[in-house]
Amino acid sequence: MSALGCCAKLFCVIFLLVALLIGYLSAQEHPLAPIFAGIFKLQGIGKPGTEPVPDDLRPSKRPDGEMLLELPGGAKMPANGIGMCCRPSAYDPVSVHRTVLWFLLQGGRHIDTAAMYLNHESVGLGIRDAIERGVPREEIFLTTKIWVDSFGYQSSIDKGHRMLKELGVDYIDLVLLHAPVKFNPAIILKYLMGGKGFKLGDDPEMASYRTDTWKGLSTLREKGLIRNLGVSNFNVQQMKEIQSLGLAPIAANQMQYHPWVPEFIKDAVKYCHEHKIVVTAYFSLGGHDNKRKAFELQTLSDIAKKHGRRQAQVLLRWSLQKNVSIIPGTGNPKHMVDNLGTYGFSLSDEDMNLLDSMSSLPISKDFFFMDF
């Protein structure tokens, strides 16, 4: 066979595989989710999952010094939770089940997941098993998020009912709009052609998606199926837009938060605190790419040594003392105990100022922030 013939056959095989992949993804409720999950599953090959929970393990007491953040409707959210995303163990059903059970039995009470993480069923199973072992449902604060593929009035209502069924619960404590924009080829093209200063979130079509979704989810809140509504990655103007509807109040805004965040995130946090909107931090340790670099910083190491704590605990405590809740992710039961132990010490004003000053270090240029 000629070289040209081999190349033609190879091209046909590649084309067929790509077509099959596109067909598979287009048939999914959230087409990006399998790609997202697949990346982390590949990272987890050969690594151990979360260890089994002993059959005789019963609930420990809740942590001493636990912080509870009050939401607009009067509910109180534990400030120290666990995130069920962005690591291999968060996409293995057995590890997810064990992680949730371990966390709840060791005194944790705040579980953060999302439709995009594809682990609702396993999270729900962990919650039900913890309840059977003596953890009261009313103490568990369950957060999930609706992905942009389900934005829209009726779509959000339908998705809300599906999430309740997937999780196997009668109500969800907090549902967040996962992002302020709905991605599609047309809007991405508009963004690419929009030039400097154009933001996807500024497009009127995106504003309509956000408000229609809020209206839909507000109907589920009125029925008690969702207790609180919130947002994620929303800037000040986008929060004002939701507030102008006069419907459910914004209970929380989840965003990237650590000592190296830029001004627009600091502005959003300030606005939230001024308007009694709880802030929850993701990537509070610096995120996948920068956590190790952050832990090597002398300032952070010195403060950790001073308190006899790990660098991770110091960063988590910094967020708590900024009145920001944390959801560090881990499938390791020992790390869960360490993270909950962040309640067990305090940083001085001098410590906080030194940590704040790390924002001027060169590492600040290594972070990526979503400014919609």
C-alpha angles and dihedrals in degrees: 000000000000123000088246091055092050091050091050092052092046090050091051092051092049091046091051093049092049091048091051091048092050090047092050094048094046089055091057122095089230107026095190094051098077090051091049092048093043093058092056093043090056090051089054098055108126094008122115119252127223112306120247119271112241112250092231097049112122130187119292120214118273115267120281112250092021114177120221119194117210119231124209094262093052098260117132123226120205106242095217114060141148126256118221097204148084104028133083095254090057091066099045108089094213093049092046092053092048093044094055092045093048092048095049094045091050093056103271117131109177119084119185121194139139142212087248091062092063093218104104094117094052092044089052092049090053091051093049092049090050090051090051089054093053109276107134114236091222089062093054116090110202120193125184135164136227113227123226093254087072097047118128134075103277094026091058092048091051092047091049090058091047092051091052089052094045092050093043094226134129093225141007117226096213134007119190132197097240096215137359096239136060110221119223134145093258096054092043089052089049089051093050091050094041096083130211115345097022113127126193090225092059093064111109090226090059091050089053092051091051096048095043090051092049090051091051096048091045088065089057090049090053088055093050094244090116116033099194138012128212145157139238129215092002120150126217096270092049091051091050089052091056093044091053089065091071092219128111111351118244103259099183145359118209116203143147107283134173136115093290102057118127127245097267090061092045088052091052092049091049091050091049093051091048091052098041094251112147115234120215120193126219120187086025089157093051101272131264098303100043107031094094092047090050093051090055094058111116095222092055093044092050093052091046091051091048091057097035090242138124120262089245092057091051093053091047091049090050089059093046091052088051085059091250122133120230134216107184112183124229139142092201114101092208092054089050089058091047092050092049087048088068085090089064100077141030135222119231123235087256091053091050092049092050091050090048089053091061087079088081094056120108091251089075089076092059096068128095118214128190108231106179 
